[in-house]
């Protein structure tokens, strides 16, 4: 896998190279410095938001599972916390923290990881900013990723990253090229209990474009996901 | 007590009339239509946020206690929920709901009440808008008063007004005419756990002006209030 060193996201900046003689064409296509990694046969994808302040103190958010659209390479669903054994969650959190310490980052970092067979984890990419996989923290954590990012940048101490509810599910609202959102769609979505709709105000809807997201809180992931999906299904963007 | 029918707040628009021959001067001073009420010897002040949507559905927030500065007539502290017997809380919530139904209001209403000896309540004033006594709902309720106000105005269904934590305390940040907030002040306030600082961005600090507020969440009112006060005391505005 050739990965652009900068400005990669949602699979943009990645090119699979299956044979040596494909490498030069792939580099030309990327058009910028890249690094090469062995292709990873992962079982699931995890992510961890890590925020580091100017004094080096770190808050690590819960380890979440991210589910991508296989065709679009775009995150569809985030489940918080991830349903993994405690030892795996600890390992993922430790790797994510170490990665941000290694670059002496300040602010919020989205650390994306692959979960391998046997419970090992390896880092896929670091996003040096608030991240889609941390949007659930707005409603589900004591301090959101956005608040903590601003605190870090301002040189202030961080707030707790702990979850304040048992479970949260986030579903991205991807563009379908549909007409504008209707009042009935919005009211339908808002009628789902403990479910929060975020619309980004983008004027143009393109297929696969992130137009907003929905977060639902619940006692279990299954319950939260069912309600987040139910609300998202009513929002035709 | 003569009260201006509109545009009253924080005691502005109220004039105490102790004798009949003071009434005309008081009306002239108010300069707008007023109504007259018997002076109420209350024991404490309560408040309830009520939001009514366009279909008539109502969400009633928890009954809170508000504590005013005796000299400035400005709210200093809000305790949510109020420490009153359940029967008193039910009565206050019922009166507040009935008041908003009586005016067929749509949107958020701050209903201020007097708690009398013997547990009776009577309405002091209705604020037809999101209200200082409901700011705690940003962090402490499933849906904030601001979200529900917007939902109501948009013709959408309301979210739950229930508290998601055992206790919350809000302390207003009143202007002291001090110089600009320092980084050290802000960092000190943000170092208090589970405490949220809201600054309104007002350029001019005048004594008694509401410059912001602090909300702290906790397992008990005492704990939340102690932390809210601790953070507020560090913010010199």
Boltz contact constraints between the chains, C-beta under 6 A:
constraints:
  - contact:
      token1: [A, 156]
      token2: [B, 186]
      max_distance: 6.0
  - contact:
      token1: [A, 156]
      token2: [B, 187]
      max_distance: 6.0
  - contact:
      token1: [A, 156]
      token2: [B, 190]
      max_distance: 6.0
  - contact:
      token1: [A, 157]
      token2: [B, 187]
      max_distance: 6.0
  - contact:
      token1: [A, 157]
      token2: [B, 190]
      max_distance: 6.0
  - contact:
      token1: [A, 157]
      token2: [B, 191]
      max_distance: 6.0
  - contact:
      token1: [A, 186]
      token2: [B, 156]
      max_distance: 6.0
  - contact:
      token1: [A, 187]
      token2: [B, 156]
      max_distance: 6.0
  - contact:
      token1: [A, 187]
      token2: [B, 157]
      max_distance: 6.0
  - contact:
      token1: [A, 190]
      token2: [B, 156]
      max_distance: 6.0
  - contact:
      token1: [A, 190]
      token2: [B, 157]
      max_distance: 6.0
  - contact:
      token1: [A, 191]
      token2: [B, 157]
      max_distance: 6.0
